């Protein structure tokens, strides 16, 4: 199996790191450690599945976010959409959002 490399745009890294505090401050999690673990599960999913999960082409109106996407169902209420570019087993995660975002109406 060919080795893959995964990179994240700085804006994606910032979003994911800010997500920890947001989830904790809005009391989605009672402990900061739980919010960190939730974030880690998202990252683990990306790292383990971006090269194997069947990616879908991004809808035309959202192509500026990335040409392909995969999704991660974190729980019954929340699905994460991970947008990326890929070239020769090098992946660049360009955007991440969830089903509560306004842009999801374009799916």
Secondary structure, 3 states (H helix, E strand, C coil): CCCCEEEECHHHHHHHHHHHHHHHHCCCCCCHHHHHHHHHHHHHHHHHHCCCCCCEECCHHHHHHCCEEEEEECCCCCEEEEEEEEECCEEEEEEEEECCCHHHHHC
